[in-house]
Amino acid sequence: MKEYFSHDYNARNDPKLQEVLFEHGIAGLGVFWCLIENLYEQGGELPLTACKSIAFALHTESNIVESVVWDFNLFQNDGEKFWSNSVNARINKRNDITEKRKQAALSSWLSRREKQMQSKPDANVMDCNAIKENKRKEKNKSISNDIEREKAKTVKRFCPPTLQEVQAYIQEKGYSIDAEAFIAFYESKGWMVGKNKMKDWRMAIVTWSKRDNRPATSKKSQTNKSCNDEWT
C-alpha cells in the first residue's frame, strides 16, 4: 500500500468523533486514527482480537481501543473482523485508479510493440530489395566486364612488321615491291591508313602490289595524288 492515505480535512468535526473526544479525550481520537492507519496497512480489515495488541503498541488501555471499535458506529464488524466502509471505499477507488494506469501503460506498450513488429517486415522487405538490386547490378557489371574481355580477345593488337617479315612475305607472294620503301612509308604515317590504324600489314602489301601492276594510263592519272590519299 501507499505511505499515505486520504481523509476529510474536517473529520474532527464529525459527530461520532466528537462523541469519542467527549468520552475518551484526545487519546480516543489518537486511537481512532491509529486504527485507520492499521486498516490501510492491512488492506482494509483487522481481526477483532487485534485490539489488545494495538493497545499495547499505543501504550494505552485495551478497553479504550475496544470502545472506539464497538461503541461509536465508526467501524463495522462480522464478529471476527472489523473494517471501515469509508476506508474501503477509498482503497477501492485508489486500486481502480492504479489498475486503470496499469492498463493504460500496458495498452501503450502493446501499441508501440505492434508498430515495431509492423515496421520490421517493411524494413526486411526494403533490405531484401536493396540486396537483390545490388546483386543484379553486380551481375550486370560482371557480364559487361566479360563482354569487354571477350571483345579485347577478338581484337588483335597491330604490331608493325620487321624488314625481314616484309621481305619474306613479298618473296612468298612473288611480288616485286620494295620492302624498305613500304616500311619507310608507313612508319612516316605512324602505320595509319587514312584516319585509321592499320590492322593487317600483309593486306597493305597486297594493295601495294596491285597498285604497281596497274596499267600505265591509270598510274599517270594518279601521279598527283599523295600516297596517303590513296589509302584513305
C-alpha positions in Angstrom: 0.0 0.0 0.0 0.9 3.7 -0.2 2.7 5.5 2.6 -0.2 7.9 2.9 -4.0 7.9 2.8 -6.6 10.5 2.2 -9.2 11.7 4.7 -11.5 14.6 5.1 -9.7 17.7 6.4 -12.7 18.5 8.7 -13.1 14.9 10.1 -12.5 16.2 13.6 -16.0 17.8 13.4 -17.7 14.6 12.7 -20.4 14.0 15.4 -19.1 10.4 16.0 -15.6 11.7 16.6 -17.0 14.4 18.8 -18.5 11.7 21.0 -15.2 9.8 21.1 -13.5 13.1 22.2 -16.1 13.6 24.9 -15.8 10.0 26.1 -12.1 9.3 25.9 -10.5 12.7 25.3 -7.7 13.3 22.8 -6.4 9.8 23.5 -9.6 8.4 21.9 -9.0 10.4 18.7 -5.4 9.2 18.6 -6.6 5.6 18.9 -9.1 6.2 16.1 -6.5 7.5 13.6 -4.1 4.7 14.5 -6.8 2.2 13.8 -7.4 3.9 10.4 -3.7 3.6 9.6 -3.6 0.0 10.5 -6.6 -0.7 8.3 -4.9 0.9 5.3 -1.7 -1.1 6.0 -3.7 -4.4 6.2 -5.8 -3.8 3.1 -9.0 -2.7 4.9 -9.6 -5.4 7.5 -8.3 -6.3 11.0 -9.3 -9.1 13.4 -11.2 -8.0 16.5 -8.7 -9.9 18.6 -6.0 -7.3 17.5 -7.4 -4.7 19.8 -5.3 -5.8 22.7 -2.0 -5.9 20.7 -2.9 -2.4 19.2 -3.5 -1.0 22.7 -0.1 -2.5 23.8 1.6 -0.9 20.8 0.0 2.5 21.6 0.7 2.3 25.3 -3.0 2.7 26.1 -5.7 0.7 27.8 -7.3 -2.0 25.6 -10.8 -1.0 26.8 -10.3 2.4 25.0 -9.4 0.6 21.8 -12.3 -1.8 22.1 -14.7 1.1 22.8 -13.6 3.1 19.8 -14.1 0.0 17.6 -17.5 -1.0 19.1 -19.3 1.9 20.7 -19.4 4.8 18.2 -20.5 3.2 14.9 -17.2 4.2 13.4 -16.4 0.7 12.2 -18.3 -2.4 11.0 -17.6 -6.0 12.0 -18.9 -9.5 11.4 -17.9 -10.9 14.8 -14.4 -11.8 13.6 -13.1 -8.8 11.7 -13.7 -5.1 11.7 -13.4 -2.5 8.9 -14.4 1.0 7.9 -16.7 1.4 4.9 -15.1 4.8 4.2 -11.6 3.4 4.3 -12.5 0.5 2.0 -14.2 2.9 -0.5 -11.1 5.0 -0.6 -8.9 1.9 -1.0 -11.1 0.6 -3.8 -11.0 3.9 -5.6 -7.2 4.0 -5.3 -7.0 0.4 -6.6 -9.2 1.3 -9.5 -7.0 4.2 -10.4 -3.9 2.1 -10.1 -5.4 -0.6 -12.3 -6.5 1.9 -15.0 -3.0 3.3 -15.0 -1.6 -0.2 -15.4 -4.0 -1.0 -18.2 -3.2 2.3 -20.0 0.6 1.6 -19.7 0.1 -1.9 -20.9 -2.1 -0.7 -23.8 0.5 1.9 -24.8 3.3 -0.7 -24.6 1.3 -3.1 -26.8 0.6 -0.4 -29.3 4.3 0.5 -29.6 5.3 -3.1 -29.8 2.7 -3.7 -32.6 4.0 -0.8 -34.5 7.6 -2.1 -34.1 6.5 -5.5 -35.3 4.8 -4.0 -38.3 7.8 -1.9 -39.2 10.2 -4.9 -39.1 8.7 -6.7 -42.2 8.7 -3.4 -44.1 12.4 -2.9 -43.2 13.1 -6.5 -44.1 11.4 -6.1 -47.5 13.4 -3.0 -48.2 16.6 -4.7 -47.2 15.8 -7.7 -49.4 15.0 -5.4 -52.3 18.3 -3.5 -51.8 20.2 -6.7 -51.7 18.5 -8.0 -54.8 19.2 -4.7 -56.6 22.9 -4.8 -55.6 23.2 -8.4 -56.8 21.5 -7.5 -60.1 23.9 -4.6 -60.6 26.9 -6.8 -59.7 25.7 -9.5 -62.1 25.2 -6.9 -65.0 28.6 -5.4 -64.3 30.2 -8.9 -64.3 28.5 -9.7 -67.6 29.6 -6.3 -69.1 33.2 -7.0 -68.0 33.1 -10.4 -69.5 31.9 -9.0 -72.8 34.6 -6.4 -72.8 37.2 -9.0 -72.1 35.9 -11.2 -75.0 36.0 -8.2 -77.3 39.5 -7.4 -76.3 40.5 -11.0 -77.0 39.0 -10.9 -80.5 40.6 -7.6 -81.4 44.3 -8.3 -82.3 46.7 -5.6 -81.4 48.6 -4.4 -84.5 52.3 -4.9 -84.3 54.5 -3.2 -87.0 56.4 -5.9 -89.1 60.1 -6.1 -89.3 62.0 -5.7 -92.6 62.7 -9.4 -92.6 59.0 -10.2 -92.2 58.0 -7.9 -95.1 60.8 -9.3 -97.3 59.8 -12.9 -96.5 56.1 -12.2 -97.3 56.9 -10.3 -100.6 59.2 -13.3 -101.6 56.5 -15.8 -100.7 53.9 -14.0 -102.8 56.3 -13.3 -105.6 55.8 -9.5 -105.5 58.3 -7.0 -106.8 57.7 -4.2 -104.4 60.5 -2.6 -102.3 60.2 -3.8 -98.7 62.2 -0.9 -97.3 60.1 1.7 -99.1 57.0 0.0 -97.8 58.1 0.2 -94.2 59.5 3.7 -94.5 56.3 5.0 -96.0 54.0 3.6 -93.3 56.4 4.4 -90.4 56.2 8.0 -91.6 52.4 7.8 -91.3 52.5 6.1 -87.9 51.2 2.9 -89.6 47.9 4.7 -90.3 45.7 4.0 -93.3 43.9 7.3 -93.9 42.5 8.1 -90.4 42.5 4.6 -89.1 45.2 2.4 -87.6 46.5 -0.3 -89.9 45.1 -3.7 -89.0 46.9 -6.0 -91.4 50.2 -5.1 -93.0 50.1 -8.1 -95.3 46.9 -6.8 -96.9 48.7 -3.4 -97.3 51.4 -5.2 -99.3 48.8 -6.9 -101.5 47.3 -3.4 -102.1 50.8 -2.0 -103.0 51.4 -4.9 -105.4 48.1 -4.2 -107.2 49.0 -0.5 -107.4 52.3 -1.3 -109.0 50.7 -3.7 -111.5 48.0 -1.2 -112.8 48.1 0.0 -116.5 50.4 3.0 -117.2 47.4 5.2 -118.1 45.9 4.5 -114.7 49.2 5.3 -112.9 49.6 8.5 -114.8 46.2 9.7 -113.8 47.1 9.2 -110.2 50.6 10.8 -110.1 49.2 14.0 -108.5 47.6 12.0 -105.6 49.5 11.5 -102.5 50.1 8.1 -101.1 48.2 8.9 -98.0 45.1 9.9 -100.1 45.4 6.6 -102.0 44.9 4.5 -98.8 42.0 6.6 -97.3 
